[in-house]
Amino acid sequence: MYKALLLLLLSVSLAHAAETNKTTAAVKEALQKNYAQLIGPVEQVNTSPIPGLYEVVTGDHIFYTDKTAQYLIDGSLFDLKARKNITEARSRKLFAVDFSQLPLDLAVKKVKGNGSRKMAYFTDPNCGFCKKLEQELQNVTDVTLYLFLYPIFDGSAEKVQGILCSADKVKAWDDLMLNGVQPAAGKCDVPTTKVMELGRKLKVNGTPALIFANGVINPGYMPAANLNKALDDNDR
């Protein structure tokens, strides 16, 4: 009896999965055929936490649609009970970058402790939350940090130039961000143009923007406890 029940449940589950796959395939085909010029190539169509609502993944964006592909929603889906932005969380995973392919030679490298964990981040010397991040990083160790100096605020380019032309880039950065000590004017060649191009390619629109070892991008500041947890999670 128990075995028969398990077989019945398995059969129902497989039938449901097959029907779901059929529906998502049909939705993808309809969108690709009729609206590709509007929303771009459709890479994936997946179910969402809301019955009857489907997640549509294009090159760098998430939309939502119904099973007839008649309506399209462009916006974030929130789980109010969990206080979670579902769309943002999905975007971080779906559009993760290959950390090993980042041009880390353009970054300022900072090793803390044994350096076993890794994180890269885009940062601006005139960004208030970037300074707050540096304060929090004082309480994070055993990590190798790669700082992409990304001057998007007025007056930041000169400071970045000074830091990158310093004999000790890490000390110059820490002196500025933690103690307010301005770097001396720099006259050397710096990779700022390449860093800006990289940021645009990765769609970094603000600072700080954190990139963990698994390629997940977190736009914004994180406190030390969250940083340590994320670094541990991404290192597994």
PyMOL commands that set and color helices and strands:
alter all, ss='L'
color gray80, all
select helices_A, chain A and resi 2-39+86-94+99-101+104-106+128-137+156-164+169-179+192-201+224-234
alter helices_A, ss='H'
color red, helices_A
select strands_A, chain A and resi 44-47+54-57+62-65+72-73+78-79+84-85+108-112+117-123+143-149+209-212+217-219
alter strands_A, ss='S'
color yellow, strands_A
deselect
rebuild
show_as cartoon
